[in-house]
Amino acid sequence: MINYKHLHYFWVAAKQGGIARASELLHITPQTISGQISLLEQHFGDDLFVKVGRNLELTETGRLALSYADEIFSLGDELEDALRNGPTERPQILKVGIAEVVPKTIAYRLLAPALNLSDDVRMVCKENTLESLLAELALNRLDLVLADGPVPPGLGVRGFNHPLGESGISFLAVPELAKRLTADFPASLDGAPLLIPSEINLMHVRLLQWFDKQNIHPKIVGEFDDSALMKAFGQAGTGVFTVPTAIADEVVNQYKVEVIGCTDAVREQFFAISAERRVSNPAVVAITEQAREWLK
């Protein structure tokens, strides 16, 4: 049986980013914490951390253990609160995986309807690669996965695709750059500095194919896994960047940039992937129905 004190030391060390910070928080010597984590590793038969330079990083086993520990200690806090303050109706837990290529603003807009239900819902969001999230979905550790495409063929993981809708894309830049490029869009993008999603994003190939058809050759100055980081570079004036047109107005207001132009010839798609063919969870139903209305 797992020693939960050892698990707690591991959990705190993982959350705090190292044994030294965990030691300060728990008021226990680093040697004690390290020793307890070693005992936990012996119990599991695998390393939970690996040393990279001066830092500790979670192994694959460590990441799996951390995800379970999050749930265990969250339930522990909930139990303590219920016993101290009297029983209350437990909220419905909605566990959502968000593929790292899905823009954060899109993810929020898609998931927000679940929090507006009359029943109390507590959402647990995890961001990772689509492959990792689908593996967790197959183990019933997630209720839903948000992605920019259906389950990839040949992945060997069962999941049911629920199309949520799609959006054209808009090209944005800081005002000084946008002013030079707006008049003759899209031809004005020829030679212009451009920031694009990296190859893990389906939009990477779609964008390059569209530019090729238009005989436009922008100067690609950056490729990004994280759309938020791409927007930050765009906000700094590094280059033109793209967003789904559905959220272009929000991005303009948040990042103080301007729209150069947009196209429906390149479309970004969004899918909800579940382990069940017919969605029955009320929170998931609310997400899918309102998403289709928004992105129809």
Summary of the structure (lengths in Angstrom):
residues: 296
radius of gyration: 22.7
end to end distance: 50.8
largest distance: 68.4
contacts: 912
relative contact order: 0.13
helix: 47%
strand: 25%
